[in-house]
């Protein structure tokens, strides 16, 4: 016999975008990031970011 506890767990909602950390201020007129800056900030590798762009998860990436 298997016993399953179906009591709902109540926890506060978490917004991962908000808890990303402090903003990285850019000098005036420099609102673009290099792929290495984005990789360092997000913890994703550059090839992963390029793959996400290729499959359409990151539209409008300027070069």
PEGI-V322636 format. One record per helix or strand of 2 or more residues. SS is the DSSP state (A for helix, B for strand). FROM is the first residue (numbers start at 1). TO is the last residue. Records with the same first field share a line. If there is no record, write none. Layout:
SS = FROM-TO + FROM-TO
//
This chain:
A = 18-20 + 35-42 + 46-54
//
